[in-house]
Amino acid sequence: MKKRIYLIITLLLFMTIAKAQVQSTVNPFFSNYGTPFEVPTFDKIKPEHYQPAYEKGMAEQRAAIEKIVNNKEKPTFQNTIEALENSSVLLNKVDNVFDNQTSANTNKELQEIAKNLSPIMSKHSDDIMLNANLFARIKSVYDNRNNLTQEPKGKDQKQPINLNLEQKKLVEEIYKDFVRSGANVAEDKKEELRSINKDLSLLALQFGENTLKGDNNWKHLIDSEAELAGVPQSIKDAMALDAKNAGQEGKWLVTLHKSSW
């Protein structure tokens, strides 16, 4: 009897550990958040979730782009522009969270991830924006945007109709993005453009980190409360607490962070 109870307890313990391990490996980006308005579940998102989510998002978009490019049908709004817009759902999902996280609550681990991802994302973007076959389809839709129709949708729509203003605007913006990203650059110059974009992505990241360090390092110590005339008491209390934590009790420390401003 005791042996059976021991076996049951051991089995339950094993199942609990196994369940915890499975939960720890579940990537929140790979399913709906299940929150109001699909607000990201920041309490469940860990640094190790970003890289796999980015890689899967890029793989999904590459497959979608390949499908658009290899489509033998004449380019239309639906099979080119709309398909392109829907190609990056997962990538946009993780990128929006990561950008907000690194902007508002970054740390060294996230900064290291950003450094690793920066050249990868730069190449991924260039592979799309400099894809001559993809741009040819986009240009075809752009050139014919005033004459294109869309297939009937729903019971109320019997005949094809022209693109509406929003659809035409989307076509124009996508075409403009591709042109400004170098789609019309000569083939022998595209590798140079890729190199410049890669360097810029890393330099922009470095600039952001330098700015953050500058913000964090700037401090101004105030000895006399008279200099704080007109400052709300709650702000002065916060400054006094910051000074105390910095080993300057009885003074007021001004930084570039809240609650100094």
C-alpha positions, 0 to 999 in steps of 0.5 A: 500500500505504501509502495503504491502511494509512493508511486502515485506521488512520484508520478504526480510530481513528475507530471507537475515538473513536465508540465512546468517545463512545457509551459516554460518553453511555450512561446507567447508569440506563437498563439493569441494572447487571450487578453482584452484587445490582444494586449501582449502578455509581458509577464509571460514574454521572456528574452529567449522568446524573441529570437525564435519568434523573429526567425519564424516570422521571417521564414513565414514572410519569405514563404509568402513572398515566394508565393506572390512572386511565383504566382502565374496569374496577372498581378492584382490588388488581392494576389499582390498588394493584399498578399504582401500586407498579410505576409508579416503578421507574426513578424510585425507582432514580435517586432512591435513588442520588441521595439516597445520593450527595448525603447521603454524597459531595455536591459543588456540582454535585450540590447545584445539580442537587438545587436544580433537581430539588426543585420539579420533584419536588415538583410531580410528587409533588403531581400524583399525591397530589392526583389526585382520580380516582386517589385515588377508585380507591385509596379504593375498594380501601381500602373493600373491602379485606376483601372483595376477591379476587385472580385465580388465579395459577399451576397450584396456585391454582384459585379467587380468594382474598382479599387476604393480610395483606401486601396489605391492609397495602400498601393501608392504607399507600398510602391513608394516604399519600394522605390525609396528603398532602392527597388529601381537601383541598378543591379550592380549597385544593390550589393553596395546598398545592402552594405550601407543598410547593414551599417546604418542598422548597426549605427542606429542601434549604437546611437540609441544605446549611446543616447540611453547611456547619456540619459542615464549618466546625466545627474544634477545635485541641488544643495539648496531647496530655494532653487526648487521654488515652484516645484511640486512637493511630490517631485521634490520628495522624489528628488530627495529620495533619489539623492538619498539613494545616491548617498547624498541625503539632505539634497535633491538629485535631478535626472532625466528620468521621472520624477524629475520632469 
